[in-house]
Amino acid sequence: MLETITGHYTIKQILKDNWQAFFEKYKDTPGIRDSVVENVEKVMDCGDPLRMGFFTYQCQKCHHTKRVPLTCKSRFCNSCGKVMTDNWINWAQNNFLNSSYHHIVFSPPDGLWSFFRRKP
C-alpha cells in the first residue's frame, strides 16, 4: 500500500518498500554504519503507535480519549527533522542572528578561483 502526503510518495514509504532488499545486498560492505541502520529503522517506525508507543489524553468533562503516537526524533526523518530545523532556526535568530556583527565565509566555485587570485 502506498503511503502518501498530499499525493506524493514519501521517503518513509520508499524506505519501507526498499530498505530490506538494499540492506541485504549491502550489509556486508563497510558503507552501512550502525547509526544509519538505526535511523532508517526509526524513520520507518515513526508515528506507528504499536512500534513507537503513544500518549493517551482524555477530556475530564466528556471523557473523549485521543491517542497521540510518538515520533522518532531523528533528524533523518522528514517530519521530525523539519521540526528540529525549525527549532534551531528560531534559536539561532534569537541568539546570534540579531547581533551587530556577522562573519561570512564566501566559497566561490572552482571556476572562479582564477579570477579571485588575479584580483583579490
Secondary structure, DSSP 8 states (H G I E B T S, - for coil): ---EETTEE-HHHHHHHHHHHHHHHHTTSTT--HHHHHHHHHHHHTT-HHHH-EEEEE-TTT--EEEEE-----TTSHHHHHHHHHHHHHHHHHHTTTSS---------GGGHHHHHH--
